[in-house]
Amino acid sequence: MNGILLAILVFYPFLGGLLSYVVGLKNETYRDYLADFVTASEFVLALALLFVYGGRAGEAAVLECHVPEICGFGLNFTLDGFRLLYGAIAALMWMMTTILSREYFKHHGNRNRFYLFLLLTLGATMGVFLSADLYTTFIFFEIMSFTSYVWVAQEENEPSLKAAITYLAVAVIGGLVMLMGIFLVYHALGTVAMDELLAAAAQYPDKKLLYIAGSCMLFGFGAKAGAFPLHIWLPKAHPVAPAPASALLSGILTKTGVFGILVISCGMFLHDSAWGRLILLIGVLTMFGGALLAVFAIDLKRTLACSSMSQIGFIMVGIGMQGLLGEENALAVHGTLLHMMNHSLIKLVLFMAAGVIYMNTHALDLNKIRGFGRKKPLLKAIFLTGALAIGGIPLFGGYISKTLLHESIVEFGGGFVMRAVEYIFLFSGGLTVAYMTKLFVAVFVEKNEDAAVQKKFDEMKAYMNPESTFALAGSALILLLWGLFPHKLMDRAAALGQSFMHLEEFGHVVSYFSWKNLSGACISIAIGALVYLLVIRKLLMKKEQGGKTAYINCWPAWLDLENLLYRPVLLELLPAVCGAACMVLDRFVDMAVKCVIPVCHVTCRVFDSLPDLLVVGLRKTVYRDSPLPHELPEGNAFTLAAGKILNGWQKFANATWRRKNKTDKDYVHILAVKNAELKENNMIIGRSLSFGLLLVCIGLCLTLVYILWL
């Protein structure tokens, strides 16, 4: 019976979205309050489940729900520690962003549409996190992709529509490749249930087929997560999407992709070193590439978007280390889970703060919003909380999860390669400190180069309403408390979610603030300070006329992976190759037709003439016609005899009394015709009688059946 609660978590937002759309057609204020109520009640239900079932962390599943007769297989949901955590986080993020949306969209159009798809995406996201099999995951994954597409295209201008096309293309292609992988898994293992994958994969002998299937699913899930090289949608979608949508895209929708990668890595390739190396490689490239893009970006939301890509890389490094460390992977498991949660909460705070900045400035360029937050202490504290957390500064949540991930790399050892991975990890952490310092200094420390603009910024006192203040301050407070009590909060959360990644024992308690662990954070902070002072301040800023300085984007415009590789391949090279192949095939068909058709025509004519020649030959020889010995030309013997008598009488009459009125009739023919007519009439009468008798017979039979039936 309790399994119904899972169905409510998934389908209640769908119902709420449709209802809010109908209400919004009549009254937008009621629509806003209804959307707030739906997300708040969803959060209350998720939080209640967390408190009720949170003590049963060791169990694989505390609740299960099956919805039959949907798409053949039905839908299957389950609830364990990991899903409890992410169900609560997703509901919290939706509640806070929905509250902010009321003020953010105050002067925007198409608000009714946004609220509809906001709530639909909540239901789809819950469906992904609570899914118990890959088939259910795929269904809600695709629903989520299509509903969240509307977020990116919300503004309906050229940049947003172009980014939405990129987002949808990556989502659809990724989904199709993922579906191929699911088909292969079902063909090989005979199941797609997540709790059955591990045992089935262990008994399956053909690892190559499993690797192919896993790679296909990794493609689809990695595309949603924003992993390299499928990250192209992420830096483009975030700047054009509304800030509440950006917070959800970055903080929670990317985690659905990570959720899928965890299902594959821990369900099919648990402790598989080869798979772990692949994930680690992708993670390192994503981690460093995202951080590098963020350092060069001068758009506030683009910087945060590239930061999301980098943090997804950190998480994937943790997943890769789980495979490499084998059964001794507790540090990697806990670091992966906690960094997922940290990133979700951090990006909720940072993107909502960016939304407040955009609401008041209608700009995201650092040069235009420079100095906006100088005299806004609350917003400054909120943004600083998120910046310190994502930078891995001690006493904040990001430091704890990055420390665990770093220690998992150190614990594995492994020579030059792993040492290089450790250096890239620390350097990427330093780049995180550098670009977050750039954002904070630009918005909250420096003055705007235009004194009039700075004066306007300083005079803004009521820059957000009480509801928005609650959403931002409440989220920042949760993030702050989360990091201040790592053993009481974060360790318990890690223990609650570790069974999802098949970790049975908690492992040793980590002394987070020992010098050994603090030294890694200090190295990253030092690298960040050097990059900020020597690269950002010296190379990525230039002086303009009048001594003014401006942030510049030195990233080469041509070094855009979408325009450099994907669009030329998909829109130019692939159609050209297909067109050339079609032309060759068309020419081949033409040649075949020109050669084959005449030959076939002659062959058919020959075979068509052979039967005719054979029949004619037989008719002329073996089956030649011969006259019957007693066959009469017409009539019968009686008509012939009578006709001859009448012809003789006619001849006698013409010679005697009819000499002047002679007649010339062939009575043999006349009698033969009369005889033929008589036969035909008799045949017609006989057939009519037969037909009548047949009808009588049928009638008698029906009467008999009727009598017997009664």
VOBAKOL-727662 format. One record per residue (C-alpha): residue number from 1; z negated, y negated, x negated. Coordinates in steps of 0.5 Angstrom, whole numbers. Layout:
(site NUM,(Z,Y,X)),
...
% end
This chain:
(site 1,(0,0,0)),
(site 2,(-2,-5,-6)),
(site 3,(5,-4,-8)),
(site 4,(8,-9,-3)),
(site 5,(5,-14,-7)),
(site 6,(10,-13,-12)),
(site 7,(15,-14,-7)),
(site 8,(12,-20,-4)),
(site 9,(12,-23,-11)),
(site 10,(20,-22,-12)),
(site 11,(22,-23,-5)),
(site 12,(17,-29,-3)),
(site 13,(21,-34,-7)),
(site 14,(28,-32,-4)),
(site 15,(25,-33,3)),
(site 16,(22,-40,1)),
(site 17,(28,-42,-2)),
(site 18,(32,-41,4)),
(site 19,(27,-44,8)),
(site 20,(26,-50,4)),
(site 21,(33,-51,4)),
(site 22,(33,-51,12)),
(site 23,(27,-56,12)),
(site 24,(30,-60,7)),
(site 25,(36,-62,12)),
(site 26,(31,-65,17)),
(site 27,(26,-68,12)),
(site 28,(26,-68,5)),
(site 29,(19,-70,4)),
(site 30,(17,-63,8)),
(site 31,(22,-60,3)),
(site 32,(18,-62,-3)),
(site 33,(11,-60,0)),
(site 34,(14,-53,2)),
(site 35,(17,-52,-5)),
(site 36,(10,-54,-8)),
(site 37,(7,-49,-3)),
(site 38,(11,-43,-5)),
(site 39,(11,-44,-12)),
(site 40,(3,-45,-12)),
(site 41,(2,-39,-7)),
(site 42,(6,-35,-12)),
(site 43,(2,-37,-18)),
(site 44,(-5,-36,-14)),
(site 45,(-2,-29,-12)),
(site 46,(0,-27,-19)),
(site 47,(-7,-30,-22)),
(site 48,(-10,-26,-17)),
(site 49,(-7,-19,-19)),
(site 50,(-8,-21,-27)),
(site 51,(-16,-22,-25)),
(site 52,(-16,-16,-21)),
(site 53,(-12,-11,-25)),
(site 54,(-13,-14,-32)),
(site 55,(-19,-10,-34)),
(site 56,(-14,-4,-34)),
(site 57,(-10,-5,-40)),
(site 58,(-10,2,-42)),
(site 59,(-6,4,-36)),
(site 60,(2,4,-37)),
(site 61,(3,2,-30)),
(site 62,(-3,0,-25)),
(site 63,(2,-2,-19)),
(site 64,(9,1,-17)),
(site 65,(14,0,-11)),
(site 66,(20,3,-9)),
(site 67,(25,-1,-4)),
(site 68,(30,5,-2)),
(site 69,(37,5,0)),
(site 70,(39,-2,-4)),
(site 71,(46,-1,-8)),
(site 72,(45,7,-8)),
(site 73,(39,8,-13)),
(site 74,(34,3,-9)),
(site 75,(30,-2,-13)),
(site 76,(24,0,-17)),
(site 77,(18,-5,-19)),
(site 78,(12,-3,-23)),
(site 79,(6,-7,-26)),
(site 80,(3,-6,-33)),
(site 81,(-1,-11,-37)),
(site 82,(5,-14,-40)),
(site 83,(8,-16,-33)),
(site 84,(1,-18,-31)),
(site 85,(2,-23,-36)),
(site 86,(9,-26,-36)),
(site 87,(8,-26,-28)),
(site 88,(3,-31,-29)),
(site 89,(6,-35,-34)),
(site 90,(13,-35,-30)),
(site 91,(9,-37,-24)),
(site 92,(5,-42,-27)),
(site 93,(11,-45,-30)),
(site 94,(15,-46,-24)),
(site 95,(9,-49,-20)),
(site 96,(8,-54,-26)),
(site 97,(16,-56,-26)),
(site 98,(16,-56,-18)),
(site 99,(11,-61,-18)),
(site 100,(14,-65,-23)),
(site 101,(21,-65,-20)),
(site 102,(19,-69,-14)),
(site 103,(18,-75,-18)),
(site 104,(24,-73,-23)),
(site 105,(29,-72,-18)),
(site 106,(27,-79,-14)),
(site 107,(33,-82,-15)),
(site 108,(38,-76,-16)),
(site 109,(43,-73,-11)),
(site 110,(43,-66,-9)),
(site 111,(36,-65,-9)),
(site 112,(36,-60,-3)),
(site 113,(41,-55,-7)),
(site 114,(37,-56,-13)),
(site 115,(30,-53,-10)),
(site 116,(34,-48,-6)),
(site 117,(36,-45,-13)),
(site 118,(30,-47,-16)),
(site 119,(26,-42,-12)),
(site 120,(32,-37,-12)),
(site 121,(31,-36,-19)),
(site 122,(24,-35,-19)),
(site 123,(25,-29,-15)),
(site 124,(30,-27,-19)),
(site 125,(26,-28,-26)),
(site 126,(20,-24,-22)),
(site 127,(25,-18,-21)),
(site 128,(27,-18,-28)),
(site 129,(20,-18,-31)),
(site 130,(17,-13,-25)),
(site 131,(23,-8,-26)),
(site 132,(21,-1,-27)),
(site 133,(29,1,-29)),
(site 134,(35,-2,-32)),
(site 135,(39,-2,-26)),
(site 136,(34,-6,-22)),
(site 137,(33,-10,-29)),
(site 138,(41,-11,-29)),
(site 139,(41,-13,-21)),
(site 140,(36,-19,-22)),
(site 141,(39,-21,-29)),
(site 142,(45,-22,-26)),
(site 143,(42,-26,-20)),
(site 144,(38,-30,-24)),
(site 145,(44,-32,-29)),
(site 146,(48,-34,-23)),
(site 147,(43,-38,-19)),
(site 148,(41,-42,-26)),
(site 149,(48,-44,-27)),
(site 150,(47,-49,-22)),
(site 151,(41,-52,-26)),
(site 152,(46,-53,-31)),
(site 153,(51,-56,-27)),
(site 154,(46,-60,-23)),
(site 155,(49,-67,-25)),
(site 156,(56,-65,-24)),
(site 157,(59,-70,-29)),
(site 158,(64,-67,-35)),
(site 159,(58,-65,-40)),
(site 160,(54,-61,-35)),
(site 161,(60,-58,-32)),
(site 162,(63,-56,-39)),
(site 163,(56,-53,-41)),
(site 164,(55,-50,-35)),
(site 165,(62,-46,-36)),
(site 166,(60,-44,-43)),
(site 167,(53,-42,-40)),
(site 168,(56,-38,-34)),
(site 169,(62,-35,-39)),
(site 170,(56,-32,-44)),
(site 171,(52,-30,-38)),
(site 172,(58,-26,-35)),
(site 173,(61,-23,-41)),
(site 174,(54,-21,-43)),
(site 175,(52,-18,-37)),
(site 176,(58,-14,-37)),
(site 177,(57,-11,-44)),
(site 178,(50,-10,-42)),
(site 179,(52,-6,-36)),
(site 180,(57,-1,-40)),
(site 181,(51,0,-44)),
(site 182,(47,2,-38)),
(site 183,(52,7,-36)),
(site 184,(52,10,-43)),
(site 185,(45,11,-43)),
(site 186,(45,14,-36)),
(site 187,(50,19,-38)),
(site 188,(47,21,-45)),
(site 189,(40,21,-42)),
(site 190,(40,22,-35)),
(site 191,(35,17,-33)),
(site 192,(35,9,-33)),
(site 193,(27,9,-32)),
(site 194,(24,5,-37)),
(site 195,(18,10,-37)),
(site 196,(22,16,-38)),
(site 197,(27,13,-44)),
(site 198,(22,14,-50)),
(site 199,(22,22,-48)),
(site 200,(29,23,-46)),
(site 201,(32,19,-53)),
(site 202,(27,23,-57)),
(site 203,(30,29,-55)),
(site 204,(37,27,-55)),
(site 205,(41,29,-61)),
(site 206,(47,24,-61)),
(site 207,(44,18,-64)),
(site 208,(51,15,-65)),
(site 209,(52,14,-58)),
(site 210,(45,12,-57)),
(site 211,(46,6,-62)),
(site 212,(53,4,-58)),
(site 213,(49,4,-52)),
(site 214,(43,0,-55)),
(site 215,(48,-5,-58)),
(site 216,(52,-6,-52)),
(site 217,(45,-8,-48)),
(site 218,(43,-12,-54)),
(site 219,(49,-16,-53)),
(site 220,(47,-18,-46)),
(site 221,(40,-19,-47)),
(site 222,(41,-23,-53)),
(site 223,(46,-27,-50)),
(site 224,(41,-29,-45)),
(site 225,(35,-30,-50)),
(site 226,(40,-35,-54)),
(site 227,(40,-30,-61)),
(site 228,(45,-31,-66)),
(site 229,(51,-31,-65)),
(site 230,(51,-32,-58)),
(site 231,(46,-38,-58)),
(site 232,(52,-43,-56)),
(site 233,(50,-44,-49)),
(site 234,(43,-46,-51)),
(site 235,(44,-53,-55)),
(site 236,(49,-55,-50)),
(site 237,(46,-53,-43)),
(site 238,(39,-56,-45)),
(site 239,(41,-63,-46)),
(site 240,(45,-64,-39)),
(site 241,(40,-60,-35)),
(site 242,(35,-63,-31)),
(site 243,(28,-63,-35)),
(site 244,(24,-58,-30)),
(site 245,(30,-54,-31)),
(site 246,(30,-54,-38)),
(site 247,(23,-52,-39)),
(site 248,(24,-46,-35)),
(site 249,(31,-44,-38)),
(site 250,(28,-45,-45)),
(site 251,(21,-43,-44)),
(site 252,(22,-37,-39)),
(site 253,(29,-35,-38)),
(site 254,(30,-34,-45)),
(site 255,(24,-29,-45)),
(site 256,(28,-25,-40)),
(site 257,(33,-23,-45)),
(site 258,(27,-22,-50)),
(site 259,(24,-17,-45)),
(site 260,(30,-13,-45)),
(site 261,(31,-13,-52)),
(site 262,(23,-10,-52)),
(site 263,(25,-5,-47)),
(site 264,(31,-2,-52)),
(site 265,(27,-3,-58)),
(site 266,(20,0,-56)),
(site 267,(23,5,-50)),
(site 268,(29,8,-54)),
(site 269,(28,6,-61)),
(site 270,(21,6,-62)),
(site 271,(19,6,-70)),
(site 272,(27,7,-71)),
(site 273,(28,3,-78)),
(site 274,(35,3,-78)),
(site 275,(35,-1,-71)),
(site 276,(29,-5,-74)),
(site 277,(33,-8,-79)),
(site 278,(39,-10,-74)),
(site 279,(34,-14,-70)),
(site 280,(30,-17,-76)),
(site 281,(37,-19,-79)),
(site 282,(39,-22,-72)),
(site 283,(32,-25,-72)),
(site 284,(32,-28,-79)),
(site 285,(39,-31,-78)),
(site 286,(37,-34,-71)),
(site 287,(30,-37,-74)),
(site 288,(33,-41,-79)),
(site 289,(40,-43,-76)),
(site 290,(36,-46,-70)),
(site 291,(31,-49,-74)),
(site 292,(37,-52,-79)),
(site 293,(41,-55,-72)),
(site 294,(34,-58,-70)),
(site 295,(33,-62,-76)),
(site 296,(40,-65,-76)),
(site 297,(40,-66,-68)),
(site 298,(38,-73,-66)),
(site 299,(38,-72,-58)),
(site 300,(31,-70,-56)),
(site 301,(33,-65,-51)),
(site 302,(38,-62,-56)),
(site 303,(33,-62,-61)),
(site 304,(28,-58,-57)),
(site 305,(33,-53,-55)),
(site 306,(35,-51,-62)),
(site 307,(28,-51,-63)),
(site 308,(28,-45,-58)),
(site 309,(33,-42,-61)),
(site 310,(29,-42,-68)),
(site 311,(23,-39,-64)),
(site 312,(27,-34,-61)),
(site 313,(28,-32,-68)),
(site 314,(21,-31,-70)),
(site 315,(20,-27,-64)),
(site 316,(26,-22,-66)),
(site 317,(23,-22,-73)),
(site 318,(17,-19,-70)),
(site 319,(21,-14,-66)),
(site 320,(24,-12,-72)),
(site 321,(18,-11,-76)),
(site 322,(15,-7,-70)),
(site 323,(21,-2,-72)),
(site 324,(20,-2,-79)),
(site 325,(12,-1,-79)),
(site 326,(13,5,-75)),
(site 327,(6,7,-72)),
(site 328,(2,2,-76)),
(site 329,(5,-4,-73)),
(site 330,(-1,-7,-69)),
(site 331,(0,-14,-72)),
(site 332,(8,-14,-71)),
(site 333,(6,-12,-63)),
(site 334,(1,-17,-62)),
(site 335,(5,-23,-66)),
(site 336,(11,-22,-62)),
(site 337,(7,-22,-55)),
(site 338,(3,-28,-57)),
(site 339,(9,-32,-60)),
(site 340,(13,-30,-53)),
(site 341,(7,-33,-49)),
(site 342,(6,-39,-54)),
(site 343,(13,-41,-54)),
(site 344,(13,-41,-46)),
(site 345,(7,-45,-45)),
(site 346,(9,-50,-51)),
(site 347,(16,-51,-48)),
(site 348,(13,-52,-41)),
(site 349,(9,-58,-44)),
(site 350,(15,-61,-49)),
(site 351,(21,-61,-44)),
(site 352,(16,-64,-38)),
(site 353,(14,-69,-43)),
(site 354,(22,-70,-45)),
(site 355,(23,-71,-37)),
(site 356,(18,-76,-37)),
(site 357,(21,-80,-42)),
(site 358,(28,-79,-39)),
(site 359,(26,-81,-32)),
(site 360,(24,-88,-35)),
(site 361,(29,-89,-40)),
(site 362,(35,-85,-38)),
(site 363,(37,-84,-45)),
(site 364,(35,-78,-50)),
(site 365,(38,-81,-56)),
(site 366,(33,-82,-61)),
(site 367,(35,-89,-63)),
(site 368,(35,-91,-56)),
(site 369,(28,-88,-54)),
(site 370,(25,-90,-60)),
(site 371,(18,-93,-59)),
(site 372,(18,-91,-52)),
(site 373,(11,-88,-53)),
(site 374,(7,-92,-57)),
(site 375,(3,-95,-52)),
(site 376,(2,-89,-48)),
(site 377,(-4,-85,-51)),
(site 378,(-4,-80,-45)),
(site 379,(4,-78,-46)),
(site 380,(3,-78,-54)),
(site 381,(-3,-73,-53)),
(site 382,(1,-69,-49)),
(site 383,(7,-69,-53)),
(site 384,(3,-68,-60)),
(site 385,(-1,-62,-57)),
(site 386,(6,-58,-56)),
(site 387,(8,-61,-63)),
(site 388,(2,-58,-67)),
(site 389,(2,-52,-63)),
(site 390,(10,-50,-64)),
(site 391,(9,-53,-72)),
(site 392,(4,-47,-73)),
(site 393,(-2,-52,-75)),
(site 394,(-9,-49,-75)),
(site 395,(-13,-49,-69)),
(site 396,(-7,-49,-64)),
(site 397,(-4,-43,-61)),
(site 398,(3,-43,-65)),
(site 399,(-1,-42,-72)),
(site 400,(-4,-35,-69)),
(site 401,(2,-32,-67)),
(site 402,(6,-34,-73)),
(site 403,(0,-32,-78)),
(site 404,(1,-25,-74)),
(site 405,(8,-25,-75)),
(site 406,(8,-27,-83)),
(site 407,(2,-22,-84)),
(site 408,(7,-16,-81)),
(site 409,(12,-18,-86)),
(site 410,(7,-18,-92)),
(site 411,(4,-12,-90)),
(site 412,(11,-8,-90)),
(site 413,(12,-11,-97)),
(site 414,(19,-7,-99)),
(site 415,(21,-11,-105)),
(site 416,(26,-17,-106)),
(site 417,(29,-16,-99)),
(site 418,(23,-17,-95)),
(site 419,(20,-22,-100)),
(site 420,(27,-26,-98)),
(site 421,(25,-25,-91)),
(site 422,(18,-28,-92)),
(site 423,(21,-34,-96)),
(site 424,(26,-36,-90)),
(site 425,(20,-35,-85)),
(site 426,(16,-40,-88)),
(site 427,(22,-45,-90)),
(site 428,(24,-44,-82)),
(site 429,(16,-46,-80)),
(site 430,(17,-52,-85)),
(site 431,(23,-54,-82)),
(site 432,(20,-53,-75)),
(site 433,(14,-58,-78)),
(site 434,(20,-63,-80)),
(site 435,(24,-64,-74)),
(site 436,(18,-64,-69)),
(site 437,(15,-70,-74)),
(site 438,(21,-73,-73)),
(site 439,(21,-73,-66)),
(site 440,(14,-75,-65)),
(site 441,(15,-81,-70)),
(site 442,(21,-83,-67)),
(site 443,(18,-83,-60)),
(site 444,(11,-85,-61)),
(site 445,(10,-88,-68)),
(site 446,(16,-93,-70)),
(site 447,(18,-99,-66)),
(site 448,(25,-99,-63)),
(site 449,(30,-103,-67)),
(site 450,(31,-108,-61)),
(site 451,(25,-112,-60)),
(site 452,(27,-113,-52)),
(site 453,(27,-106,-51)),
(site 454,(21,-105,-55)),
(site 455,(17,-110,-50)),
(site 456,(20,-107,-44)),
(site 457,(17,-100,-46)),
(site 458,(10,-103,-48)),
(site 459,(10,-106,-41)),
(site 460,(11,-99,-37)),
(site 461,(4,-97,-35)),
(site 462,(6,-93,-29)),
(site 463,(11,-89,-32)),
(site 464,(9,-82,-28)),
(site 465,(5,-81,-22)),
(site 466,(-1,-77,-21)),
(site 467,(3,-71,-19)),
(site 468,(7,-71,-25)),
(site 469,(1,-73,-29)),
(site 470,(-3,-67,-27)),
(site 471,(3,-62,-28)),
(site 472,(3,-65,-36)),
(site 473,(-4,-66,-37)),
(site 474,(-6,-59,-34)),
(site 475,(0,-55,-38)),
(site 476,(-3,-59,-44)),
(site 477,(-10,-57,-43)),
(site 478,(-8,-50,-42)),
(site 479,(-4,-50,-48)),
(site 480,(-10,-53,-52)),
(site 481,(-15,-48,-50)),
(site 482,(-11,-42,-51)),
(site 483,(-11,-44,-58)),
(site 484,(-18,-46,-59)),
(site 485,(-21,-39,-57)),
(site 486,(-16,-34,-61)),
(site 487,(-21,-28,-60)),
(site 488,(-23,-29,-53)),
(site 489,(-17,-31,-50)),
(site 490,(-11,-29,-55)),
(site 491,(-13,-23,-57)),
(site 492,(-15,-20,-50)),
(site 493,(-8,-22,-48)),
(site 494,(-5,-18,-54)),
(site 495,(-9,-12,-52)),
(site 496,(-7,-13,-45)),
(site 497,(0,-13,-46)),
(site 498,(1,-8,-52)),
(site 499,(2,-2,-48)),
(site 500,(9,-4,-46)),
(site 501,(11,-4,-53)),
(site 502,(7,3,-54)),
(site 503,(1,1,-58)),
(site 504,(-5,5,-57)),
(site 505,(-10,2,-61)),
(site 506,(-11,-5,-62)),
(site 507,(-12,-5,-70)),
(site 508,(-17,-9,-74)),
(site 509,(-19,-16,-72)),
(site 510,(-15,-21,-76)),
(site 511,(-19,-27,-79)),
(site 512,(-15,-32,-77)),
(site 513,(-18,-38,-81)),
(site 514,(-19,-34,-88)),
(site 515,(-16,-38,-94)),
(site 516,(-10,-32,-94)),
(site 517,(-8,-34,-87)),
(site 518,(-9,-41,-88)),
(site 519,(-5,-41,-94)),
(site 520,(2,-39,-91)),
(site 521,(1,-45,-86)),
(site 522,(0,-50,-91)),
(site 523,(6,-47,-95)),
(site 524,(10,-49,-88)),
(site 525,(7,-55,-87)),
(site 526,(8,-58,-94)),
(site 527,(15,-55,-94)),
(site 528,(16,-59,-87)),
(site 529,(13,-66,-90)),
(site 530,(18,-65,-96)),
(site 531,(24,-64,-91)),
(site 532,(22,-70,-87)),
(site 533,(21,-75,-93)),
(site 534,(26,-73,-97)),
(site 535,(32,-70,-92)),
(site 536,(31,-74,-85)),
(site 537,(28,-80,-88)),
(site 538,(33,-81,-94)),
(site 539,(39,-77,-92)),
(site 540,(39,-77,-84)),
(site 541,(38,-84,-83)),
(site 542,(42,-90,-85)),
(site 543,(41,-98,-85)),
(site 544,(45,-102,-81)),
(site 545,(47,-109,-81)),
(site 546,(40,-114,-81)),
(site 547,(36,-108,-84)),
(site 548,(36,-104,-78)),
(site 549,(35,-96,-79)),
(site 550,(38,-91,-74)),
(site 551,(38,-84,-74)),
(site 552,(45,-80,-75)),
(site 553,(47,-74,-74)),
(site 554,(51,-71,-80)),
(site 555,(52,-64,-78)),
(site 556,(60,-63,-78)),
(site 557,(63,-63,-71)),
(site 558,(68,-58,-73)),
(site 559,(62,-53,-75)),
(site 560,(61,-51,-67)),
(site 561,(61,-44,-66)),
(site 562,(64,-44,-59)),
(site 563,(70,-49,-61)),
(site 564,(71,-46,-68)),
(site 565,(71,-38,-66)),
(site 566,(70,-36,-59)),
(site 567,(75,-41,-55)),
(site 568,(80,-40,-60)),
(site 569,(79,-32,-60)),
(site 570,(78,-32,-52)),
(site 571,(83,-37,-50)),
(site 572,(88,-37,-55)),
(site 573,(88,-31,-60)),
(site 574,(87,-26,-55)),
(site 575,(92,-29,-50)),
(site 576,(97,-29,-55)),
(site 577,(96,-22,-57)),
(site 578,(96,-19,-50)),
(site 579,(102,-23,-49)),
(site 580,(106,-21,-55)),
(site 581,(103,-14,-53)),
(site 582,(106,-15,-46)),
(site 583,(113,-17,-49)),
(site 584,(114,-11,-53)),
(site 585,(112,-7,-48)),
(site 586,(117,-10,-43)),
(site 587,(122,-10,-48)),
(site 588,(121,-2,-49)),
(site 589,(121,-1,-42)),
(site 590,(128,-5,-41)),
(site 591,(131,-1,-47)),
(site 592,(128,5,-43)),
(site 593,(131,3,-37)),
(site 594,(138,1,-40)),
(site 595,(138,8,-43)),
(site 596,(135,13,-38)),
(site 597,(138,10,-32)),
(site 598,(145,12,-33)),
(site 599,(143,19,-36)),
(site 600,(139,20,-30)),
(site 601,(145,17,-25)),
(site 602,(150,22,-28)),
(site 603,(145,28,-28)),
(site 604,(144,27,-21)),
(site 605,(151,26,-19)),
(site 606,(152,33,-22)),
(site 607,(147,36,-19)),
(site 608,(149,33,-12)),
(site 609,(156,35,-13)),
(site 610,(154,42,-15)),
(site 611,(151,45,-8)),
(site 612,(158,42,-5)),
(site 613,(162,45,-10)),
(site 614,(159,52,-9)),
(site 615,(159,51,-1)),
(site 616,(166,50,-1)),
(site 617,(168,55,-6)),
(site 618,(164,60,-2)),
(site 619,(167,58,5)),
(site 620,(174,59,1)),
(site 621,(173,66,-1)),
(site 622,(167,70,1)),
(site 623,(165,67,7)),
(site 624,(172,65,9)),
(site 625,(173,63,17)),
(site 626,(177,69,20)),
(site 627,(179,69,28)),
(site 628,(176,73,32)),
(site 629,(181,79,35)),
(site 630,(179,77,43)),
(site 631,(177,70,42)),
(site 632,(180,66,48)),
(site 633,(182,59,47)),
(site 634,(178,57,53)),
(site 635,(175,60,59)),
(site 636,(174,67,60)),
(site 637,(178,73,62)),
(site 638,(177,71,70)),
(site 639,(179,64,69)),
(site 640,(185,66,65)),
(site 641,(188,71,70)),
(site 642,(187,67,76)),
(site 643,(190,61,72)),
(site 644,(196,65,70)),
(site 645,(197,67,77)),
(site 646,(196,60,80)),
(site 647,(201,57,74)),
(site 648,(206,63,77)),
(site 649,(205,61,84)),
(site 650,(206,53,82)),
(site 651,(213,55,78)),
(site 652,(215,59,85)),
(site 653,(214,53,89)),
(site 654,(217,48,85)),
(site 655,(223,52,85)),
(site 656,(224,53,92)),
(site 657,(220,48,97)),
(site 658,(217,43,92)),
(site 659,(224,42,89)),
(site 660,(223,34,90)),
(site 661,(216,34,89)),
(site 662,(214,38,83)),
(site 663,(207,39,80)),
(site 664,(206,40,73)),
(site 665,(198,43,72)),
(site 666,(195,48,67)),
(site 667,(191,52,72)),
(site 668,(188,56,66)),
(site 669,(185,49,63)),
(site 670,(183,47,70)),
(site 671,(179,53,71)),
(site 672,(176,54,64)),
(site 673,(173,47,65)),
(site 674,(171,48,72)),
(site 675,(167,54,69)),
(site 676,(164,50,63)),
(site 677,(161,45,68)),
(site 678,(159,51,73)),
(site 679,(155,54,67)),
(site 680,(152,47,65)),
(site 681,(150,46,72)),
(site 682,(147,53,72)),
(site 683,(143,52,65)),
(site 684,(140,45,68)),
(site 685,(138,48,74)),
(site 686,(135,54,70)),
(site 687,(131,49,65)),
(site 688,(129,45,71)),
(site 689,(126,51,74)),
(site 690,(123,53,67)),
(site 691,(120,46,67)),
(site 692,(117,47,74)),
(site 693,(114,54,73)),
(site 694,(111,51,66)),
(site 695,(107,46,70)),
(site 696,(105,50,75)),
(site 697,(102,55,70)),
(site 698,(99,49,66)),
(site 699,(96,47,73)),
(site 700,(93,54,74)),
(site 701,(90,54,67)),
(site 702,(87,48,68)),
(site 703,(84,50,75)),
(site 704,(82,57,72)),
(site 705,(78,53,67)),
(site 706,(75,48,72)),
(site 707,(72,54,76)),
(site 708,(70,58,70)),
(site 709,(66,51,67)),
(site 710,(63,50,74)),
% end
